[in-house]
Amino acid sequence: MDWSHYIVPELGPDLKFSYASHKTVAEYKEAKELGIETIPVLIGPVSYLLLSKLAEGVEISFSLLSLLQKIIPVYKEVVSELKAAGATWVQFDEPTLVLDLDSDQLKAFTDAYTQLEESLHGLNVLVETYFADVPSDAYRVVTGLRGVSAIGFDLVHGEKTLKLIQNLGFPPNKYLFAGVVDGRNIWANDLSASLRTLKTLEGIAGKEKLVVSTSCSLLHTPVDLVNETKLDSEIKSWLAFAAQKIMEVNELAKALRVEKNEAFFSANAVAQASRKSSPRVNDKAVQEAASALMGSDHQRPTPVTSRLDAQQKKLNLPILPTTTIGSFPQTMDLRRIRREYKESKISEAEYVKAIKEEISKVVQFQEELDIDVLVHGEPERNDMVEYFGEQLKGFAFTVNGWVQSYGSRCVKPPIIYGDVSRPKPMTVFWSTAAQSMTTRPIKGMLTGPVTILNWSFVRNDRLRFETCYQIALAMKNEVEDLEAAGISVIQIDEAALREGLPLRKSEQAFYLDWAVHAFRITSCYVKDTTQIHTHMCYSNFNDIIHSIIDMDADVVTIENSRSAEKLLSVFREGVRYHAGIGPGVYDIHSPRIPSTEEIGDSINKMLAVLEKNVLWVNPDCGLKTRKFSEVKPALANMVAAAQLLRTQLASA
């Protein structure tokens, strides 16, 4: 699970590194002054370079690892200052050790820590890996690093690493940080199972060299379960947030020292048994329906080119049709209305009236701009995943379960605790209300099953693809109800499709197979005249373009401008795309208003590699975080650019 939209360094051969920010040292000193001894954490030098990307204009043949000699002196400065401040430990995160690395990349780790060895003298140095198994060749490298006194492994998501440690052994002079408590999910640990794993490791590394740890940073979990005063008590007993996970680590460590807290372990065992047997978790009918899906690939029977012809006859759209991705600005008044309704301060009738008024305003706004395919703006929705989870069985919600998404933005992911089903329609009322306000097509807006899965805390007692198929069935029912209600264009967002991609290449094909299948389940039974859209934002999609094609959507709207139009390169390299596609023409994460000429230039670049009859014109993403004062001129310029190019194409 990963909600992050993050910016990585862009590096080139002429770059000079310098020690600019002393934040790590300042924070260490601040904690020490409060009487708290901490372990400063730095991204390791090799992972820093491997996770960076080439600056614009740099030859693709340039190796980022060639910058290692330039960056190591900066690391030496940081380490020297930490030692002077009194630090006794330092942690280097090297998560890239779990990737498929070649011999040169692996050698870079040996080179880096050999160069750092003298600077690290006098410190305990922990190299931490996480999120997957460490391959055997990387294991041999990391266990042999000079100047490193401890190595951490994720033994939750790296299920094969334990066997690797057993088979290859562990250096007797190093500490083994055993990540047995899940740092990426919110389920209480099976303490008995973890204790068995720890005892196995104790026999290999020795009692004095074994450290009980979380599988990764607790950044990915909410802070404290104590803050959840409204959560169902039975479900709450199955959970552990960051504070509870620290307790689990401490109790496991005590149990290894023969100081086992029997009451704590007993309560944990009762909660584990309760979760396994609860009828709220298991729904046999849902399980059987999801299992039955595996025997078919759920393809739509008519090729996409024929479907697009049928849809065009019905929708009668111009060349380069314009649309937006879904959401419109969420004003303070709108948030207040939703909050007051949730707190029963206004009646349902008052709430419906207010939301319909907002939809009417957004529909009229789009008509005045002359946008071709409209959206209702999603004023009734708090979050694109939470909104659906609140209406599906098998989901629970927290009050204060916030986690960081990116920058200062946080999200409150739903918890999928049981089998998933849809009790009743979720969006039909609002979509049909919007459609009644205009003669132009309104898109029914849904979040796809893979994105709901990847942006939730997912149950760990069932395979992920099984849960995804259950969500897909629920969304399939919603799609069919929208179609029956007269909605001719339905968008099923899969913004997080790539975020679930496993780190190891050997596991990626299986994930993409079931993720694409789950999407097709949602839309395979609609009529040819019903146009299915999907949207993907802010990720590197070029390497999975064939999986995107296999999703068999009629139209894909996809991020393009924020990544400097790198998406277009895949079409320049010969990939043929016959469905509709809308590479975003401007970046909605910036308040900057793009000019008509700028957007027109962007569309022309697309027309150089895509057929005009499949190209759509749209922003990169939803407009939820923007202000109407920014949205109006940007969309007006977008429509003007599309209309200008239509005229030019017609005359040509």
N, C-alpha and C positions, 0 to 999 in steps of 0.2 A: 504494500500500500504506500502510495506516495502522492501527496497533494501539491508538491513543490513546483512552482515556476521560478527557476533560479537563473541568474546570470553568471556565466563562467568567464574567466580571464581570456582575452584574445591576445595571443603572443606571436612574436616574430623574431627573426634573427638579430635585429638591431636593438632589441629591448635591453634596458639596463635595470636590474633589480636594486632596490635600496630599502633599508629598514625605516619605514615611514611611520607605521602605527605601533605604539607600545601598549596597546589595549590588553593583550594577554598578561603582560607583566603588571600593569596597573591593577587589573582585576585580582591577580594573585595576591598582591600587596594589600588590597582592600580587605580581602577575606582574612588574611593573616592578622591584620590589625584588630579584627573582630574575634581573634582566637580560633579561627578555623583553618586547618591545614588542608590545602587542596592539591590536586594534581593538574597542573596546566595542560591544556590539550591543544595541539597544533595539527593541522592537516600535514601529513607527511610530504616530503619534497617530491617524491616520485608520483604519488597520487595527485598532487597539485598540478604537475605538468601533464600527466595522462588525462586528467579531467578537464584540462583547458582546451581551447581550440585555436586554430590558425587565424591570425588577424586577416582582415580583408586584403586581398592582393598578394598574400604570401603563397609561394609555390607549394603545391600539395606534397611535394617530395621532401619539404623541410621537416625534420624530426624535432618535435617538441623536447624530447629527451636530451637533445644537444645543448639545451639551456641549463642542464644540471650543474655544470661547472660555475655558471653565473649565479645560481640561486643558493647554492650551499653556503657561501660566505654570509648571506643574510641569516640563514638558520643558525650559523655559529654565533652571530651577534645576539640573536634572541635567546639562545641557550645560555650564553655567558651572562646576560642580564638576569635571567631567571635564577641562575646559580648564585649570583651576587645578592639577589633578593631573599635567598634562603630556601629555595625550592629543593626538595630532595628527590622528587619524582617528576618526570615529564612524559606525556603520552603523545605519540605520533599516530594519527589515524591514517592507515594505509588500506582503505577499502578496495582499491583496485587489485589487490592480491587475490581476490576471489574471481577475477575475470579470466578469460582465455588469453594469456599473455605469451608472447614469443620469447625466444632466448635473449634477445637484446633488451627487451623490457624487463625481464627478470634480472638480468645482469645489472641493470640500473639500480635496483634496490641494494645489491651488494656494494656497488661503487659508492652510492650515496652514504650509506652508513659506515663504510670504511673511512670515507673522508670526514665524517662527523665524529668518529670514534674518540679522538683526542679531546674534542670539545665536550663530549658527553661524560668524560671521566669524572667520577664522583657523584654521578646521578644514577638513580634507578630509572631505566628507560623502558617504557611499555610501547610495543607496536601492536596496534589494535586492528583486527579485521572483522568484518560483519556483513550480514545480509545474505550470505550463501556459503557453500562449501569452499574451502581452500583446495585447489588442485594439488596433486601430489608433488609436482615439480616446484610449485610456489611454496608448498609446505617445507620442502627441503631448503629452499632459499631463506625463508623467514626464520626458521629455527637455527640457521647458521649465521645470522647477521652479527657483525662485530659491534661491540658497544651496547648491545641490546640485552637487557636483563629479564624481560618479561614479554610474553606474547599472548594476545587475547583472541579467542575464537568464538564465533556465533554457533552454539550447539543446538539452537532452536531451528533456525532456517538453514543451517549447515548440518543436515542430518547425517551426512557421510563422514564428517570430520572426526567424529569419535572413533570410527573404525580406522581412519588414517592414523590417528595418534596411537591406537593399539598396535597397528601393523608396523609403523615406522619408528615408534618410540618417541621420547621427548628428552631434550638436553637436560642433564641432571643439575646444571648450574643456573637454569632459568626458571622464573615463575611462570605457571600456566594459569591465565585468567580464563576461567570456564564460564562462558555466557549461557547459563542454563535457564535464566529467567527472561521471558520474552519482552524485549523493549519496544516492539513494534505493534503490539496488540494489547487488548485490555482484559484478557481472561486471566483468572487466578491460576497460578502455576499448579501443576500436579506435583506436589512436594515429594511424595514417595518415589515417583519416577525420577525426579531430578536428583534425589539423594542416592538412588542406585547408580546413576550416571557419575555422580561425584565420587562415589566409593571406587568405581572402576578407575577413574582418573587418578585417584589418590594412590592406587597401587602402581601407577606408572610414573607420576611426577613426584610422589612423596607428599606426606602430610604438610611439611613445612613450606613446600613450594606451590601448593594449590590454593588459588584464590577464587572464591565464589563471586560471580558477577552477573550483570544483565547482558543480554545478547548484543546490545548496542546502546547508544545514548537513549535516555528517556524523553528526549525531545518529542518523540512521536506519540506519546501518551498524555492524557490529561493529568493534572497535578495530584488531586486527592479525591478519593471516593467519598470521603466524609462530607464534601460539599454537595453531594447529591441527596438532597432531603426528600425529593419527590419520586425517585426511582423505585420501581417495584422491588419489594424486599427480597423475593426469591431470586430475581435476576441479579440484584445487587450482590447477593452472596456468591455469585459465580465470577465476579469481576475483581480486578486489581488495577488501580491507577498507579502513577509513579510512586507515591508515598507507600502504597501497599507493596509494590514490587521491591522497594528497599527493605521493607520488613521481611519479605520472603527471602531475600538474599541473606539478611542477618540470621534468620532462623535456620536456614540451610547450613550456614557456616557454623552456627552453634551446634547443630546436630552432628556435624563432622567432628566436632571437638567433644563429642559424647555429652553434650548439654542439651539434648533434644527437648523441646517444649512440646510435650505430648498433647496438651490441650489444643495448641495451635495446629499441630499436624492432624489431630482428630477432627477438628472443625473443617479443615481443608478437605479431608476425605469425605465427610458428609456432604459438603457442597459439590464435590466432583460427582458423587453418586446421584445427588439430586438432579444435577444437570443432565446426566445421561438418561435418566428415567422419566423426566418430566414430560407429560403429554403436551405441554406448551411448546416443546422443542420439536417433537416428532409428529408429523402429519403423513400417515401412510399413503393417502390418496395423492398428495403432492409429490411424494417421493416416487411413486409409481409412474405418474404422468411425466416427470422429468426423466426418469430412466428410459421411458419409451421413446424419447426424442433421439436417442443415440443411434437408432437404426436407419436414419434418413439424413440427407445433407440439407434438406429444406431449401431447395433452389426455386426461384420463381420460374414458371414454365415458359414464359415468353422472353426472348432476348431484350436487353435494355434498349437497343436502337428502335425496336418495334414499339416498346412501351412508351418511349419518348414521343414517337409520332402520335400515338393514341392520346397521350396527355396534352400534346400541343393542340390537337383538334378540340379538346375540351376546354383548355385554359386560355388559348389564343394569346400567348405571351409574345412580346416583341423580341427581336434579336438583342442579346446582352440584357436579359431581364435583371431588374434590380430587386434586392431584398435585404433584410437584416438578419442577424443570427437568432434573435429571440427576445432577449430582455431589453427593457428600456429603463431609463434612470429611476432608481428607487429613492424617492424624496423622503424627507423627514416626516412629512404628513402621512405618506403611505405607510411607513414603518410604524407610526403612531397608531394608525387605524388597525393594522394587523395585531399590534400589541394589545390594544384596548379590547379587541374582539376575543383574543386568547384569554384575557383576564376577565371576560364577561362584563366589561364596562359598557359595551354597546351590544345591541341585539343582533341576531343574525340578519334580520331584514335591513338594519342600518348598515351592516358590514357589506352585504351584497350590493346595496345601492351605491355605496362609496366606491367599491371595486369596479362596478359597471361604469360609473362615471369616469374613472381613470382609464378604463379600456376604451371608452368612447373618445376620450381626448387623444389617446395614442393612435387610434385608427384614423381619426380626422387629421391628425398631425402628419401621418404617413401619406394620406390621400393628397393633402396640400403639397407635399413634396413630390408627388407623382411617382411613388414607389410602386412597383408592379405586384409583388407578392408580399402581403402584409403579415405582421405578427400582432398578437394582442398585448404584448409588452410584459406579461407575467407579473402583474401587480399583486396577485394573490400569493406569490411564492416567496418564501424566506431564503431558500437555497435550492439549487437544481437537483440535489440528491435528497436532502432532508424532506422536502415537500412531498416526494413520492413515498419515501420510507414511512412517513406519518400515516399514510393511507394503505399500507401493505401489512399483512400479518407476518409475524416473525421478526419485526423490527422493534427496538426500544430506543429511547432518547434521553439524553442527559440535559441538565439545566446549565451546568458549568463545565462540560467536558470539552473545552476548547483546546485545539492544537494549532501550532503555527503552520500556515500554508506557504506564504512567502512574505518577506519584508515584515511589515507590521500587520499584515492580514492574517486572521485566524479563522478556522472553520470548526464546526461542531459536528463531527461525523456521526451518523446513526450507528447503532449496534445491531448487527444481524445475529440474533441468538437462536433462531429456529427456522423451520421450513417456511418458505415464502409463498404467499398467495395473495390474490387481489379480491377483497370482499365485494367491491362495487366500483363503478367508473370513477376516475380520478380527475379528469380534465375536460370531459365532454361538455359539462355545463358552461364553463367559461369560454371554450372554443366556439361553441354554437352561438353563444351570446355575442361574441365578437363578429362572427360571420354574418349575423343578422343585421349588423350595422353598416355593411358595405357590400357592393357587388364584386369587388376584387377578391381573389382567393386569400383566405387567412390560413396560415400554417398552424396545424395542431402541433403543440410543442411537448415532446417527451424526452426524458433522459434514458439512454440506452442501458441494457442490463450490465454490460462490462464496466461502464462508468459508475453505475450504482454500486457494483461490487467493489471496484478499486478505490472508491472514495468513501467506503464505510469501514467500520471495524467488523471484520468478517469472522464468523464462527470458525473455530479451528478443529471441530470434531467431524467435519465433512470436507470432502475434496472441493476446492474452490470452483471447479467447473460445474459440479453438481448444483451448488448454490446459484451459480450464474444461469444455468438452464431453468431453474425455478423462477428466477426473476424474469427471464426471457418469456416464459409462458404468461406471466402476469402482464407484461407489457404487450404481448401479442393480443391478449384480450382487449387491452385499451385501444390498440391500433384499430382493431376490427370494430369496436364501438364508435370510434371517431369516424371511420369510413361510413358506417351505417347512419350516422347523424348528419352526413352530407359534407364532411370535411375532405376536400380533394387533395390537399397537400399536407403531409405529415412529416415532421422532422424528428428523428430519433438521434439525439446527440450521443456521440461516443468520444467525448473530449479526452477521456483517460485510457483509450484503447492501448496506446503505446506504454503508458505508465506501468502497466502490469507485466510488461515484457520481462521474462527472467534474465538475469545477468549472464548466465552461461548459455552459449550458443546452442549447445546440445539440447537444451530444454525449450528453446524459443519456438520451434516449429509446432510442438504440441500445444503450447499456449495459443498461438495465433490460429491454429485450427479450431479449437473450441470457442475462442473469442469471436471469430468471424461467424461460426455456426450459430452462436447465441444471438448475434445480431440478425442473421437471416431468419431465425425462428420468429422474430417479432413481426416480420413484414412479408413472409413468403405467400400468404394467402389473400392478399389484397388484389383488387382488380387492376388490370393493366392501366386503367385511366387514373388510378390513385397514385400520385407522385410521392415517392419516399425520399426524403432528404436525410443526410446525416451531417454532423459538424464535428471537426477536430481542431483543437487549438494548441499552439505553443509547444511543439515537440519536434523531434527530427523524424519526419515521416518517409523520407526518401528510401530508406532501407526496408520499409514494409509496404511499399506502394502496391505490390502485387496482392497483398492481403487486403488492402483497402479496395482494390478492384474486385476481389472475390466477395466482398460484402454485398455487392450487387445492388447498391443504392442507385436510385435514378439521378440524384444530384448530391455531390459532396461539396460542402463549403469548408475551407481549410485555411489555416494560418499561412501567410505568405510574406507580408510586409515586414513584420518584426524580425524575421530571419533573413532579411536582405534578399528576398525572393529566391532563396535556395531551392524551394520546392520546384520551381520552373526548370531547374537543371535536369531533373529526372525525365522531363518530357523532351528536352533537347537531346538527351542521350538515347532516344528512340522508343521510350515506353509509349504505347498506343492506348489512349483512354477514350472510350466511346460514350460514356455516361456524361451527364451534366457535371460541371465542376466550377466552383467559385473560389479561386485563390484570393484571399483577402486583399483589398486594394488600399487599406490604411489601418494603422495600428491604433486600436481603441484604448490601449493602456497609457497613451500619451495625451495630454490636453491640447496638443498642437493641432491646429485645423489645417488639413491638407488642401491645397488649391485644386481647382478644376483641372488645370494643366498637369499638375503632378499626378493626379489620379488617372487622367487620360494617358499619360506616359506609361503608367503601371499597366493599364489595360492593354496598350499596344504591345508591351513586352509579352503579355500572355497570348495575344493573338498571333505572335510570331511562332508559337509552339503548340497552340491549341486551336481547334476549329471554332469559328465564330458561332456555330449553331449549338455548341455544347457549353459555351462560356457564360457564367453568371457574374454579376457585379455586386459585391457585398463587402462589409467591413471584416476585419480579422476575427472578431469575437462579439459577444453580447455587450450591450451598452449600459448594463446595470450600474457600473461604478462611475459613469460619467454624469455630467450635468446637462440639462436640456440646452443651456446656452452654448455648450460645445457640440452637442449632437446635431442640432439643427443646421448650422452652417456646413458641418462636415458631410452630412447626408445630402444636403442641397448640392454641394459640389460634386459628390459622387453621382447623383442622378444627372446633373448637367453634363458630366464627362461621358456617361453612358449614352445620353441622347445625342451628343455631338458626334460620337463615334458611329452611332447608328446612321446618322445622316451621311457621314463620310463613306461608310460601307455601302450604303444604298446607291450613292452616286458613282462609286467605283464599279 
